[in-house]
C-alpha cells in the first residue's frame, strides 16, 4: 500500500514539474528597449481612448495638457 502511494505521489510530482515553465522557454520582452518606449507604446496603443492621470484622475490631451478641474489650487 505504501509503495503504491509513493508511486502515485511521484507520478503527480513528476507531472507537475513537467508542466512548469523551464528557464529560457519564455521569450520575454522583445519589442521595447526601454521603459520610456514601453510607456509611449501603452499611451498610444492601449490607453489612447482613456487619457486620465494616475495621480489625480484628471483628463489630459495628446499633448499631455491636463484639464484641471474647478477649484483646483496649488500651495
C-alpha positions in Angstrom: 0.0 0.0 0.0 2.8 2.4 0.9 4.6 1.6 -2.3 1.6 2.4 -4.4 1.0 5.7 -2.6 4.7 6.6 -3.1 4.5 5.8 -6.8 1.3 7.9 -7.1 2.9 10.9 -5.3 6.0 10.6 -7.5 3.8 10.5 -10.6 1.9 13.5 -9.6 5.0 15.5 -8.7 6.7 14.5 -11.9 3.7 15.6 -13.9 3.6 19.0 -12.1 7.3 19.5 -12.7 6.9 18.7 -16.4 4.2 21.4 -16.8 6.3 24.1 -15.0 7.9 26.7 -17.3 11.5 26.0 -17.9 14.3 28.6 -17.8 14.8 30.2 -21.2 11.5 29.0 -22.6 9.7 32.4 -22.3 10.6 34.8 -25.0 10.3 37.9 -22.7 10.3 41.5 -23.8 11.5 41.7 -27.4 9.6 44.8 -28.5 10.6 47.6 -26.2 14.1 48.6 -25.5 13.4 50.8 -22.6 10.7 51.8 -20.0 10.2 55.1 -21.8 9.4 53.3 -25.1 7.0 50.9 -23.3 5.2 53.8 -21.7 4.8 55.6 -25.1 3.5 52.5 -26.7 1.0 52.0 -23.9 -0.1 55.6 -24.2 -0.6 55.3 -27.9 -2.0 51.8 -28.3 -3.7 50.8 -25.1 -4.8 53.9 -23.3 -5.5 56.2 -26.3 -9.2 56.4 -25.5 -8.7 56.7 -21.7 -6.4 59.5 -21.1 -6.6 60.1 -17.3 -3.7 60.9 -15.0 -2.7 58.2 -12.5 -2.1 60.6 -9.6 -5.1 62.9 -9.6 -7.5 61.4 -12.1 -7.8 64.4 -14.4 -8.1 64.1 -18.2 -5.3 65.1 -20.5 -4.9 65.5 -24.2 -2.5 64.2 -26.8 0.0 67.0 -26.0 -0.2 66.0 -22.3 -2.0 69.1 -21.2 -4.1 68.4 -18.1 -7.7 69.6 -17.9 -7.6 70.8 -14.3 -11.0 70.8 -12.5 -12.7 73.7 -10.9 -11.4 74.7 -7.5 -8.0 73.2 -8.1 -5.4 75.1 -6.1 -1.7 74.8 -5.7 0.0 75.6 -2.4 
